[in-house]
Every structure is written in C-alpha cells, then in structure tokens.
Amino acid sequence: MHKFLIEMLECPRCHGELAWDITQALDDRVEFAQINCHICSSEYEVKHGVGQFLTPDLPGEDLWEQVDGQLIQYLRQNPQIEKTLMEVPLDTLSPADQFFRGLVLEENGEYGQAKITLDMANKGIYTADYLACSENMINIAIDRLKNNHEPVVDLASGKGMLVERMAQDLTRYIIGTDISPRVLLGNRRRFEYFDLYDKVSFLAFDARRTPFKNGAVNTLTTYQGLPNIREPGYLLQELRRIVSGSFLGITLFFQEDNQENNRMIEKIGLSNLIYRRSAFESFARAGWEVETIKSCIGKALPTPVGVVIEGAGIDAIPVAETKIEWDLILAV
C-alpha cells in the first residue's frame, strides 16, 4: 500500500489513532507493518503490501474466496478431473468449465493465459445484453473519473474489474478494497504481471466498518459491490461518514415482481440494495442525494453449470430469465 494512505486511516473498530511500525518499505510503499490502535489496542497489519484492517467482531463472508478455495481443494482431491479441465482444448469446454480453468490458471500465476480463458468463458456465461450494459457503464464511469486527480477508493472490488480499467485509463491513485486479503494479494500479483500496479494499493476490510477517517475519501466507486454485501446494516451511513466528495457506483437491479428470482435473493441473503426503489430509499435515509447518470436494461439468463466439474455453477442468480437494469448512480 502507498504511504500516503497512512494519513487517511484510523482504527475501524473505535476510530482511534493508529501507531505504525513499518518493518519493510519499498520506495513510496509499505510492504510489511504492524499496526496498533492507541485507544482499543486492536492490531492490524500490512502483509505483502496489502493493508489488513478486518475486525474480529464483524463476521464476514467473501464469495470469491469461497469459490477459489473450494475449487482448488476439490481439484486437488480429484486429480483426474483437474487433468481433464486443464488439458483438453479450451474450445471444447463448457463456458462454466472454461471459467473454472481460468481461475486455476490465475491461482498458478499464469495470468496471460487466464485472461484469454476468462474472456472466452464470459462470452458464453453471460448474454450479449449483459456484457454490453456492463461495458457501457464502465466506459461512462471512466470518462467521468478523468476530471479529477484525487485518489479513488473502490469498494468491494473482488477480482478488480473496475480497478483494472481505472488503472489502465486514469492517472489517479486507486485503492482497491475487499473483505478477503487472499483475493487482494492475488490481484496485486496479477496487476504486477500486467504492469498496472504502479498507482494501485489494496486494503482488506469489511465495508460496514471501514478504516478511513471522516471525510477522507474524495471519490468512492464500486462495480456491483453493493448488493453482494451480506447484512449491510448501517453500510450506507458508514460510507456517508468517510466520503467528502462523491460515490460513483455501477450496480444492477432486479425486477421486484419476478418471484422466482426474488425467492432465491431472499434465500441467499442478498440485501434490498439489489432492488432499485429500496436501494434509493436506503441512500436517502443515510443522508445521500442520489441520481441515475445512465441506465441500461437487458436480458439475463441463469448462468450455465460445469460439465467436467459436474453441476458446479457460477452465479446463484438469476434462476429464471429476467431483465436486469444496470445503473450508473451518483451519490453526494
């Protein structure tokens, strides 16, 4: 993580001042450090360049880490399936199996081949509408972000799709964040491989309790991050606390009258931020003024399951054909 972040950070648990013992630095970056709160004595760290500010009293659940970890464990227990997945011609695999192969290639550090594999997989997993809306929202967001030079904090970055585009197209410093240190360390290695790491830092924390000081964040972004945060509680109030400028979010909304999908959304515990009306009401209650900059509506289908890894799925929703509304929202 870049050293300038030290002045932006505080204890996420009690908002106390942090004491930093930097044990390894490289130019303008902290590679390893021990961090202690003066007030509550909570301990944090920087490890392999990833700042880790998770608090033990907030249980978290990272879906990407679950997918990666369970996949690798399954394949180690089933070497013949792994051999088939990794050695047959790529175009003979189902889109889901192509996706799983791409994750294994990333885990092995074969980032160039992983990108080719995942790009092919996505074209078979998602509808043309879905991919076009996603790309359109990202392009518009990037254009808006070019007008400012303050650092950008990206919320719930996951595998870093939006962070990667910002690193390619912007001159601003970018802070990618997620609940999983493991996922962020993988992102760091991938970004280094593609020469995109120069202006990027990674911080691990629970979005419901961030390590940023009041008003420390000028620009906050997210790509599909909001609906995937389980039990969001006071999430939007916490984001209101740390943002002094604007929150630019790419999010997708499901139809409220599609009962089959709604039952699954409720079953897996996704928040009401996945519905447009309730999401905007939640923003307003938290003190935000929110508007839609651009929207795009397109068909979405249940994502296919694996054949080699029999029955393994990609996304839990939708479970039935529907139309999804992509929104680029601006909240201030």
Secondary structure, DSSP 8 states (H G I E B T S, - for coil): -BGGGGGGB--TTT---EEEEEEEEETTEEEEEEEEETTT--EEEEETTEEE---TTS----HHHHHHHHHHHHHHH-HHHHHHHHHS-GGGS-HHHHHHHHHHHHHTT-HHHHHHHHHHHHHHHS-HHHHHHHHHHHHHHHHHHTT--S-EEEES-TTTHHHHHHHHH--S-EEEEES-HHHHHHHHHHHHHTT--TTEEEEE-BTTB--B-TT-EEEEEEES-STTSSS-TTHHHHHHHHEEEEEEEEEEE--TT-HHHHHHHHHHT--GGGSHHHHHHHHHHTT--EEEEEEEEEEE------TTTTT--S-S--SS-EEEEEEEEEE-
